[in-house]
């Protein structure tokens, strides 16, 4: 019996049935309480409820709240600076260096904190393609965090395989352990530290489930380019004609919603690799934003929020009826659902396709309301916009981002997760687009008729109509106009979309104000690109916008 409970927990008697021979002492963890190895989903439910970590709600999901952290703590991420990798890392705001001694000090204090405590282990894989698959171990202090890892990564169902599992990378998450700025040299009582030399990452005092998936995505963003695989912050699906499509964008801009299309099979909703033979998912699950989710507009994700096997984060529920209210943002705008990929009806079960994309879509949520709802980009324009990564952070996906969208430039549409210099990823995209004749689109899921607070969000119905027209080749046969400032091609008509919407000037009452705002946006692009212009091909730099004369 654990010292923390008066009775034996539900899984205590068989907690080692699926244990690996490669034990936790190999990670410096000793004198522990009970270790629960590779529990099944029902067992994790029982443990989470037994430990008062969450509630069972209507339809079967496990509902949890994440306390102080309802979003990623991006400013608290550190990367160990050491001789074998330091020349390959893009040091700066997103990859803040720490010393090996800082990492070792925090790891030692974390290991001391975990002594005598129960731990949960999930041994799994990251990467659906066997050629690039990485054995992973996630060690957590709570059952529900182990459940997140089980949902989000690729499960190992074979007991013999679990017994022989040796991780190539290990993530240790101690949500109750506080880092100390004075002792550990960090910014706050939260710290995420990655050590590529030791193939280990540690998380201190951050319960938000997104930290687990995004820490490991950051790891893949470093390791895979070394194998000539392009890691991407994108969702991916494929049509009946084997025509794969990639959707780049920050959280909240539509990756999950737009890729969950009943007409196309889903490869994955957030993280992928583009290798020599095609596209493969890094994960085995989805992590969808669910605030104000609509059964009419997003039926597949809606259904997933009402199933056993789903984890709901920070969703409001009635404790009597156990009914959830997806419209209630009392805790955060960034409510989430984690569920296995096969909860979506039409998926690619292998998590990979042996074909290359036909279309790449950059999702930008333009809060200023001036960009066209869809634009066709030349190859150089595609590179310019990929490096720029213009969008808006929406609804608290990072700490410090409130309800109002915050315009930002996030290079490669995922700057916080990029470990190499952006040109490494940009070059990989350019080479693959050229080799496979890929068409690129800029799809605006933001505002029209005015900026945020004045105009309105482009309806998902119109966005889907534009997207379907691009993917189905309908937009190959329409007329285009050349945009006055950005120079990209804008269609003048699209089935199912009001013609006036395609030229956003027509949706503004004050035309002078529209051009003022559009010119301001162009200038912001130009100023941002100065950060990357050195070493960039002149053709790519010239593919950006021009300000009004």
PATORTOR-542155 format. One record per residue (C-alpha): residue number from 0; residue in one letter; x, y, z. Coordinates in steps of 0.25 Angstrom, whole numbers, plus 5000, padded with zeros to 4 digits. Example, Ala and Ser with C-alpha at 12.3 -4.5 7.8 and 13.67 -1.06 7.14 Angstrom:
BEGIN
ZAGU  0  a  5049  4982  5031
ZAGU  1  s  5055  4996  5029
***
This chain:
BEGIN
ZAGU  0  x  5000  5000  5000
ZAGU  1  x  5005  5014  4997
ZAGU  2  x  5008  5023  5008
ZAGU  3  x  4999  5033  5002
ZAGU  4  x  4986  5025  5002
ZAGU  5  x  4979  5017  5013
ZAGU  6  x  4975  5006  5003
ZAGU  7  x  4982  4999  4991
ZAGU  8  x  4980  5006  4978
ZAGU  9  x  4972  4999  4967
ZAGU  10  x  4984  4995  4958
ZAGU  11  x  4994  4992  4970
ZAGU  12  x  4994  4977  4969
ZAGU  13  x  4998  4977  4954
ZAGU  14  x  5006  4990  4952
ZAGU  15  x  5018  4982  4948
ZAGU  16  x  5012  4972  4938
ZAGU  17  x  5016  4981  4926
ZAGU  18  x  5029  4986  4932
ZAGU  19  x  5042  4988  4923
ZAGU  20  x  5054  4981  4928
ZAGU  21  x  5061  4995  4926
ZAGU  22  x  5057  5000  4939
ZAGU  23  x  5056  5015  4945
ZAGU  24  x  5069  5014  4952
ZAGU  25  x  5075  5016  4938
ZAGU  26  x  5069  5030  4939
ZAGU  27  x  5074  5033  4953
ZAGU  28  x  5061  5030  4959
ZAGU  29  x  5063  5021  4972
ZAGU  30  x  5056  5019  4985
ZAGU  31  x  5042  5021  4979
ZAGU  32  x  5028  5018  4983
ZAGU  33  x  5020  5009  4974
ZAGU  34  x  5023  5009  4959
ZAGU  35  x  5011  5007  4950
ZAGU  36  x  5016  5002  4936
ZAGU  37  x  5009  5004  4923
ZAGU  38  x  4995  5003  4929
ZAGU  39  x  4983  5002  4920
ZAGU  40  x  4973  5013  4917
ZAGU  41  x  4963  5007  4927
ZAGU  42  x  4973  5005  4938
ZAGU  43  x  4978  5019  4936
ZAGU  44  x  4963  5024  4938
ZAGU  45  x  4962  5016  4951
ZAGU  46  x  4976  5021  4956
ZAGU  47  x  4972  5036  4952
ZAGU  48  x  4959  5036  4959
ZAGU  49  x  4964  5028  4971
ZAGU  50  x  4975  5039  4973
ZAGU  51  x  4965  5050  4971
ZAGU  52  x  4972  5055  4959
ZAGU  53  x  4959  5056  4950
ZAGU  54  x  4945  5053  4948
ZAGU  55  x  4937  5044  4939
ZAGU  56  x  4927  5052  4931
ZAGU  57  x  4915  5049  4922
ZAGU  58  x  4918  5040  4910
ZAGU  59  x  4931  5035  4917
ZAGU  60  x  4942  5045  4916
ZAGU  61  x  4952  5048  4928
ZAGU  62  x  4951  5062  4931
ZAGU  63  x  4963  5069  4938
ZAGU  64  x  4967  5083  4942
ZAGU  65  x  4982  5087  4941
ZAGU  66  x  4983  5098  4951
ZAGU  67  x  4992  5110  4949
ZAGU  68  x  4996  5105  4935
ZAGU  69  x  4985  5105  4925
ZAGU  70  x  4995  5107  4913
ZAGU  71  x  5009  5105  4910
ZAGU  72  x  5019  5112  4918
ZAGU  73  x  5028  5115  4906
ZAGU  74  x  5037  5125  4913
ZAGU  75  x  5041  5115  4923
ZAGU  76  x  5048  5105  4912
ZAGU  77  x  5063  5103  4913
ZAGU  78  x  5073  5095  4905
ZAGU  79  x  5086  5090  4910
ZAGU  80  x  5098  5097  4903
ZAGU  81  x  5108  5086  4902
ZAGU  82  x  5120  5084  4891
ZAGU  83  x  5113  5073  4883
ZAGU  84  x  5101  5080  4879
ZAGU  85  x  5103  5095  4882
ZAGU  86  x  5107  5099  4868
ZAGU  87  x  5094  5093  4862
ZAGU  88  x  5084  5100  4871
ZAGU  89  x  5077  5114  4868
ZAGU  90  x  5080  5121  4881
ZAGU  91  x  5071  5132  4885
ZAGU  92  x  5057  5134  4891
ZAGU  93  x  5052  5121  4888
ZAGU  94  x  5064  5113  4891
ZAGU  95  x  5070  5119  4904
ZAGU  96  x  5083  5113  4908
ZAGU  97  x  5086  5106  4921
ZAGU  98  x  5098  5099  4926
ZAGU  99  x  5100  5084  4928
ZAGU  100  x  5102  5087  4943
ZAGU  101  x  5088  5095  4943
ZAGU  102  x  5082  5083  4937
ZAGU  103  x  5088  5073  4946
ZAGU  104  x  5085  5081  4958
ZAGU  105  x  5070  5082  4954
ZAGU  106  x  5070  5067  4951
ZAGU  107  x  5076  5063  4964
ZAGU  108  x  5066  5072  4972
ZAGU  109  x  5055  5066  4964
ZAGU  110  x  5059  5052  4966
ZAGU  111  x  5060  5055  4981
ZAGU  112  x  5046  5060  4981
ZAGU  113  x  5041  5048  4974
ZAGU  114  x  5047  5038  4984
ZAGU  115  x  5036  5031  4992
ZAGU  116  x  5025  5035  4982
ZAGU  117  x  5017  5027  4972
ZAGU  118  x  5021  5028  4957
ZAGU  119  x  5014  5025  4944
ZAGU  120  x  5022  5020  4932
ZAGU  121  x  5017  5020  4918
ZAGU  122  x  5027  5013  4908
ZAGU  123  x  5023  5017  4894
ZAGU  124  x  5028  5022  4880
ZAGU  125  x  5028  5035  4873
ZAGU  126  x  5027  5034  4858
ZAGU  127  x  5018  5025  4850
ZAGU  128  x  5029  5022  4839
ZAGU  129  x  5037  5010  4845
ZAGU  130  x  5049  5015  4837
ZAGU  131  x  5049  5028  4846
ZAGU  132  x  5042  5023  4859
ZAGU  133  x  5048  5027  4872
ZAGU  134  x  5046  5019  4885
ZAGU  135  x  5041  5028  4896
ZAGU  136  x  5038  5027  4911
ZAGU  137  x  5029  5037  4918
ZAGU  138  x  5030  5037  4933
ZAGU  139  x  5020  5044  4941
ZAGU  140  x  5015  5047  4955
ZAGU  141  x  5000  5046  4952
ZAGU  142  x  4992  5036  4945
ZAGU  143  x  4985  5045  4936
ZAGU  144  x  4998  5051  4930
ZAGU  145  x  5002  5036  4927
ZAGU  146  x  4988  5035  4920
ZAGU  147  x  4992  5048  4912
ZAGU  148  x  5005  5041  4907
ZAGU  149  x  4997  5028  4904
ZAGU  150  x  4987  5036  4896
ZAGU  151  x  4997  5045  4889
ZAGU  152  x  5008  5036  4885
ZAGU  153  x  5008  5022  4878
ZAGU  154  x  5005  5011  4887
ZAGU  155  x  5012  4998  4889
ZAGU  156  x  5002  4987  4891
ZAGU  157  x  5011  4975  4890
ZAGU  158  x  5016  4971  4904
ZAGU  159  x  5029  4965  4900
ZAGU  160  x  5032  4977  4892
ZAGU  161  x  5029  4986  4905
ZAGU  162  x  5038  4977  4913
ZAGU  163  x  5050  4979  4903
ZAGU  164  x  5047  4994  4902
ZAGU  165  x  5059  5003  4903
ZAGU  166  x  5056  5018  4901
ZAGU  167  x  5064  5027  4891
ZAGU  168  x  5059  5039  4899
ZAGU  169  x  5053  5040  4912
ZAGU  170  x  5043  5051  4918
ZAGU  171  x  5041  5052  4933
ZAGU  172  x  5029  5061  4937
ZAGU  173  x  5028  5065  4952
ZAGU  174  x  5016  5074  4952
ZAGU  175  x  5017  5076  4967
ZAGU  176  x  5032  5079  4967
ZAGU  177  x  5035  5094  4967
ZAGU  178  x  5048  5099  4961
ZAGU  179  x  5055  5110  4968
ZAGU  180  x  5060  5123  4961
ZAGU  181  x  5071  5125  4971
ZAGU  182  x  5076  5111  4972
ZAGU  183  x  5073  5106  4957
ZAGU  184  x  5076  5119  4950
ZAGU  185  x  5062  5119  4943
ZAGU  186  x  5051  5129  4941
ZAGU  187  x  5040  5124  4950
ZAGU  188  x  5036  5112  4958
ZAGU  189  x  5033  5105  4945
ZAGU  190  x  5044  5099  4936
ZAGU  191  x  5045  5091  4924
ZAGU  192  x  5059  5086  4921
ZAGU  193  x  5064  5078  4909
ZAGU  194  x  5078  5071  4908
ZAGU  195  x  5081  5066  4894
ZAGU  196  x  5094  5060  4899
ZAGU  197  x  5087  5051  4910
ZAGU  198  x  5074  5049  4902
ZAGU  199  x  5066  5054  4913
ZAGU  200  x  5056  5065  4916
ZAGU  201  x  5050  5069  4930
ZAGU  202  x  5038  5077  4933
ZAGU  203  x  5036  5084  4946
ZAGU  204  x  5023  5089  4951
ZAGU  205  x  5014  5090  4938
ZAGU  206  x  5002  5081  4938
ZAGU  207  x  4997  5085  4924
ZAGU  208  x  4996  5073  4915
ZAGU  209  x  5002  5081  4903
ZAGU  210  x  5015  5082  4910
ZAGU  211  x  5017  5067  4908
ZAGU  212  x  5014  5066  4894
ZAGU  213  x  5021  5079  4890
ZAGU  214  x  5034  5076  4898
ZAGU  215  x  5035  5063  4890
ZAGU  216  x  5031  5071  4877
ZAGU  217  x  5043  5080  4880
ZAGU  218  x  5052  5068  4881
ZAGU  219  x  5048  5063  4868
ZAGU  220  x  5050  5076  4861
ZAGU  221  x  5065  5075  4865
ZAGU  222  x  5067  5060  4863
ZAGU  223  x  5060  5058  4849
ZAGU  224  x  5067  5068  4840
ZAGU  225  x  5080  5061  4844
ZAGU  226  x  5074  5049  4837
ZAGU  227  x  5069  5058  4825
ZAGU  228  x  5054  5057  4830
ZAGU  229  x  5046  5070  4830
ZAGU  230  x  5039  5072  4843
ZAGU  231  x  5026  5080  4842
ZAGU  232  x  5016  5087  4851
ZAGU  233  x  5004  5083  4842
ZAGU  234  x  4992  5074  4841
ZAGU  235  x  4991  5065  4829
ZAGU  236  x  4981  5058  4821
ZAGU  237  x  4979  5050  4808
ZAGU  238  x  4968  5049  4797
ZAGU  239  x  4964  5037  4789
ZAGU  240  x  4973  5041  4778
ZAGU  241  x  4985  5039  4788
ZAGU  242  x  4986  5054  4788
ZAGU  243  x  4992  5058  4802
ZAGU  244  x  4991  5072  4807
ZAGU  245  x  4998  5079  4818
ZAGU  246  x  4992  5090  4828
ZAGU  247  x  5003  5098  4835
ZAGU  248  x  4998  5108  4846
ZAGU  249  x  4999  5111  4860
ZAGU  250  x  4989  5105  4870
ZAGU  251  x  4975  5111  4869
ZAGU  252  x  4976  5115  4854
ZAGU  253  x  4969  5103  4849
ZAGU  254  x  4979  5091  4847
ZAGU  255  x  4971  5081  4854
ZAGU  256  x  4957  5086  4849
ZAGU  257  x  4961  5087  4835
ZAGU  258  x  4968  5074  4833
ZAGU  259  x  4957  5066  4840
ZAGU  260  x  4949  5065  4827
ZAGU  261  x  4939  5054  4824
ZAGU  262  x  4943  5054  4809
ZAGU  263  x  4958  5051  4812
ZAGU  264  x  4965  5042  4821
ZAGU  265  x  4973  5048  4833
ZAGU  266  x  4988  5045  4835
ZAGU  267  x  4989  5053  4847
ZAGU  268  x  4985  5067  4853
ZAGU  269  x  4998  5074  4858
ZAGU  270  x  5012  5068  4856
ZAGU  271  x  5018  5061  4844
ZAGU  272  x  5030  5057  4836
ZAGU  273  x  5033  5058  4821
ZAGU  274  x  5043  5047  4818
ZAGU  275  x  5048  5041  4805
ZAGU  276  x  5036  5033  4803
ZAGU  277  x  5025  5042  4808
ZAGU  278  x  5018  5047  4820
ZAGU  279  x  5017  5041  4834
ZAGU  280  x  5010  5045  4847
ZAGU  281  x  5019  5047  4859
ZAGU  282  x  5007  5044  4868
ZAGU  283  x  4996  5034  4871
ZAGU  284  x  4985  5044  4876
ZAGU  285  x  4979  5057  4874
ZAGU  286  x  4980  5069  4884
ZAGU  287  x  4968  5078  4879
ZAGU  288  x  4964  5092  4884
ZAGU  289  x  4949  5090  4888
ZAGU  290  x  4944  5104  4892
ZAGU  291  x  4931  5107  4886
ZAGU  292  x  4932  5094  4878
ZAGU  293  x  4920  5092  4868
ZAGU  294  x  4914  5079  4865
ZAGU  295  x  4909  5084  4852
ZAGU  296  x  4923  5090  4847
ZAGU  297  x  4932  5080  4854
ZAGU  298  x  4924  5067  4856
ZAGU  299  x  4936  5058  4857
ZAGU  300  x  4943  5065  4868
ZAGU  301  x  4930  5068  4875
ZAGU  302  x  4927  5053  4875
ZAGU  303  x  4941  5050  4881
ZAGU  304  x  4938  5060  4893
ZAGU  305  x  4927  5050  4897
ZAGU  306  x  4935  5037  4897
ZAGU  307  x  4942  5028  4907
ZAGU  308  x  4956  5029  4905
ZAGU  309  x  4956  5044  4903
ZAGU  310  x  4963  5054  4913
ZAGU  311  x  4956  5068  4914
ZAGU  312  x  4965  5079  4920
ZAGU  313  x  4959  5091  4927
ZAGU  314  x  4945  5089  4922
ZAGU  315  x  4934  5093  4931
ZAGU  316  x  4924  5083  4935
ZAGU  317  x  4912  5081  4944
ZAGU  318  x  4916  5072  4956
ZAGU  319  x  4901  5067  4957
ZAGU  320  x  4898  5063  4943
ZAGU  321  x  4912  5062  4938
ZAGU  322  x  4909  5070  4926
ZAGU  323  x  4920  5078  4920
ZAGU  324  x  4918  5092  4914
ZAGU  325  x  4928  5094  4903
ZAGU  326  x  4924  5109  4902
ZAGU  327  x  4928  5113  4916
ZAGU  328  x  4942  5119  4916
ZAGU  329  x  4942  5122  4931
ZAGU  330  x  4955  5114  4933
ZAGU  331  x  4962  5117  4919
ZAGU  332  x  4959  5120  4905
ZAGU  333  x  4969  5108  4902
ZAGU  334  x  4960  5097  4906
ZAGU  335  x  4966  5084  4900
ZAGU  336  x  4962  5069  4897
ZAGU  337  x  4972  5058  4896
ZAGU  338  x  4967  5046  4889
ZAGU  339  x  4973  5034  4880
ZAGU  340  x  4974  5037  4865
ZAGU  341  x  4965  5025  4862
ZAGU  342  x  4953  5033  4869
ZAGU  343  x  4953  5040  4856
ZAGU  344  x  4945  5031  4846
ZAGU  345  x  4953  5032  4833
ZAGU  346  x  4967  5032  4837
ZAGU  347  x  4980  5026  4831
ZAGU  348  x  4982  5015  4841
ZAGU  349  x  4996  5013  4838
ZAGU  350  x  4999  5028  4841
ZAGU  351  x  5007  5030  4828
ZAGU  352  x  5005  5030  4813
ZAGU  353  x  5015  5026  4803
ZAGU  354  x  5013  5038  4794
ZAGU  355  x  5016  5053  4794
ZAGU  356  x  5007  5065  4796
ZAGU  357  x  5000  5072  4785
ZAGU  358  x  4996  5084  4793
ZAGU  359  x  5002  5092  4805
ZAGU  360  x  4993  5101  4812
ZAGU  361  x  4998  5112  4821
ZAGU  362  x  4987  5116  4831
ZAGU  363  x  4988  5130  4836
ZAGU  364  x  4978  5136  4845
ZAGU  365  x  4979  5151  4841
ZAGU  366  x  4973  5159  4853
ZAGU  367  x  4974  5172  4845
ZAGU  368  x  4964  5167  4835
ZAGU  369  x  4971  5171  4822
ZAGU  370  x  4977  5159  4816
ZAGU  371  x  4969  5151  4805
ZAGU  372  x  4962  5138  4810
ZAGU  373  x  4971  5130  4800
ZAGU  374  x  4983  5134  4792
ZAGU  375  x  4992  5125  4783
ZAGU  376  x  5007  5126  4785
ZAGU  377  x  5018  5125  4776
ZAGU  378  x  5030  5116  4781
ZAGU  379  x  5038  5128  4785
ZAGU  380  x  5025  5134  4792
ZAGU  381  x  5023  5121  4799
ZAGU  382  x  5037  5122  4805
ZAGU  383  x  5035  5136  4809
ZAGU  384  x  5022  5133  4816
ZAGU  385  x  5028  5121  4823
ZAGU  386  x  5040  5128  4828
ZAGU  387  x  5030  5139  4833
ZAGU  388  x  5020  5131  4839
ZAGU  389  x  5010  5142  4841
ZAGU  390  x  4997  5139  4849
ZAGU  391  x  4991  5142  4862
ZAGU  392  x  4992  5134  4875
ZAGU  393  x  4978  5131  4878
ZAGU  394  x  4971  5129  4892
ZAGU  395  x  4982  5126  4902
ZAGU  396  x  4990  5115  4895
ZAGU  397  x  5002  5121  4902
ZAGU  398  x  5002  5127  4916
ZAGU  399  x  5000  5142  4915
ZAGU  400  x  4991  5141  4902
ZAGU  401  x  4976  5145  4906
ZAGU  402  x  4963  5144  4899
ZAGU  403  x  4967  5155  4888
ZAGU  404  x  4976  5150  4877
ZAGU  405  x  4990  5155  4877
ZAGU  406  x  4997  5157  4864
ZAGU  407  x  5010  5150  4863
ZAGU  408  x  5021  5145  4853
ZAGU  409  x  5024  5131  4857
ZAGU  410  x  5035  5126  4847
ZAGU  411  x  5032  5112  4841
ZAGU  412  x  5018  5114  4847
ZAGU  413  x  5024  5108  4860
ZAGU  414  x  5036  5116  4865
ZAGU  415  x  5035  5112  4879
ZAGU  416  x  5038  5097  4875
ZAGU  417  x  5049  5100  4864
ZAGU  418  x  5063  5096  4870
ZAGU  419  x  5071  5098  4857
ZAGU  420  x  5071  5112  4850
ZAGU  421  x  5059  5114  4842
ZAGU  422  x  5067  5113  4829
ZAGU  423  x  5069  5099  4831
ZAGU  424  x  5054  5096  4831
ZAGU  425  x  5051  5106  4820
ZAGU  426  x  5062  5100  4811
ZAGU  427  x  5056  5086  4813
ZAGU  428  x  5042  5091  4809
ZAGU  429  x  5047  5098  4797
ZAGU  430  x  5054  5085  4792
ZAGU  431  x  5042  5076  4794
ZAGU  432  x  5032  5086  4788
ZAGU  433  x  5041  5087  4775
ZAGU  434  x  5044  5072  4775
ZAGU  435  x  5029  5068  4775
ZAGU  436  x  5022  5080  4768
ZAGU  437  x  5014  5085  4781
ZAGU  438  x  5004  5096  4780
ZAGU  439  x  5004  5106  4792
ZAGU  440  x  4992  5114  4798
ZAGU  441  x  4991  5124  4808
ZAGU  442  x  4977  5122  4815
ZAGU  443  x  4973  5133  4824
ZAGU  444  x  4964  5128  4836
ZAGU  445  x  4963  5141  4842
ZAGU  446  x  4955  5153  4841
ZAGU  447  x  4947  5161  4830
ZAGU  448  x  4939  5174  4829
ZAGU  449  x  4949  5180  4839
ZAGU  450  x  4959  5176  4849
ZAGU  451  x  4956  5168  4862
ZAGU  452  x  4945  5176  4870
ZAGU  453  x  4939  5182  4858
ZAGU  454  x  4938  5171  4847
ZAGU  455  x  4935  5157  4848
ZAGU  456  x  4942  5144  4847
ZAGU  457  x  4942  5137  4834
ZAGU  458  x  4931  5126  4835
ZAGU  459  x  4937  5112  4835
ZAGU  460  x  4927  5108  4824
ZAGU  461  x  4933  5119  4814
ZAGU  462  x  4947  5114  4819
ZAGU  463  x  4944  5100  4816
ZAGU  464  x  4938  5104  4802
ZAGU  465  x  4951  5111  4798
ZAGU  466  x  4959  5100  4804
ZAGU  467  x  4952  5089  4796
ZAGU  468  x  4952  5097  4783
ZAGU  469  x  4967  5098  4785
ZAGU  470  x  4969  5083  4788
ZAGU  471  x  4959  5078  4777
ZAGU  472  x  4966  5087  4766
ZAGU  473  x  4954  5096  4764
ZAGU  474  x  4963  5108  4767
ZAGU  475  x  4972  5104  4755
ZAGU  476  x  4961  5108  4746
ZAGU  477  x  4957  5122  4751
ZAGU  478  x  4962  5136  4748
ZAGU  479  x  4972  5142  4758
ZAGU  480  x  4976  5157  4761
ZAGU  481  x  4989  5161  4766
ZAGU  482  x  4989  5166  4780
ZAGU  483  x  4994  5181  4780
ZAGU  484  x  5003  5180  4792
ZAGU  485  x  5007  5165  4794
ZAGU  486  x  5007  5161  4779
ZAGU  487  x  5001  5148  4781
ZAGU  488  x  4989  5143  4772
ZAGU  489  x  4975  5144  4778
ZAGU  490  x  4964  5137  4771
ZAGU  491  x  4952  5146  4767
ZAGU  492  x  4942  5135  4769
ZAGU  493  x  4939  5122  4776
ZAGU  494  x  4927  5113  4777
ZAGU  495  x  4920  5114  4790
ZAGU  496  x  4927  5127  4794
ZAGU  497  x  4921  5142  4792
ZAGU  498  x  4929  5148  4782
ZAGU  499  x  4931  5161  4790
ZAGU  500  x  4938  5153  4801
ZAGU  501  x  4950  5150  4792
ZAGU  502  x  4954  5164  4791
ZAGU  503  x  4954  5168  4806
ZAGU  504  x  4953  5183  4802
ZAGU  505  x  4939  5181  4798
ZAGU  506  x  4935  5176  4812
ZAGU  507  x  4940  5189  4819
ZAGU  508  x  4931  5201  4821
ZAGU  509  x  4943  5210  4822
ZAGU  510  x  4952  5208  4809
ZAGU  511  x  4963  5218  4814
ZAGU  512  x  4964  5211  4827
ZAGU  513  x  4965  5197  4820
ZAGU  514  x  4977  5202  4812
ZAGU  515  x  4983  5208  4824
ZAGU  516  x  4982  5195  4832
ZAGU  517  x  4987  5187  4820
ZAGU  518  x  4999  5196  4818
ZAGU  519  x  5002  5195  4833
ZAGU  520  x  5002  5180  4831
ZAGU  521  x  5012  5180  4819
ZAGU  522  x  5021  5189  4827
ZAGU  523  x  5021  5179  4839
ZAGU  524  x  5024  5168  4829
ZAGU  525  x  5036  5176  4824
ZAGU  526  x  5042  5179  4837
ZAGU  527  x  5040  5165  4842
ZAGU  528  x  5047  5159  4830
ZAGU  529  x  5060  5167  4833
ZAGU  530  x  5063  5158  4844
ZAGU  531  x  5064  5146  4834
ZAGU  532  x  5069  5154  4821
ZAGU  533  x  5084  5151  4823
ZAGU  534  x  5087  5138  4816
ZAGU  535  x  5074  5137  4809
ZAGU  536  x  5073  5136  4794
ZAGU  537  x  5070  5150  4787
ZAGU  538  x  5058  5144  4780
ZAGU  539  x  5051  5140  4793
ZAGU  540  x  5054  5153  4800
ZAGU  541  x  5048  5160  4787
ZAGU  542  x  5035  5152  4788
ZAGU  543  x  5030  5160  4800
ZAGU  544  x  5020  5171  4800
ZAGU  545  x  5022  5185  4796
ZAGU  546  x  5017  5197  4804
ZAGU  547  x  5008  5207  4797
ZAGU  548  x  5015  5219  4790
***
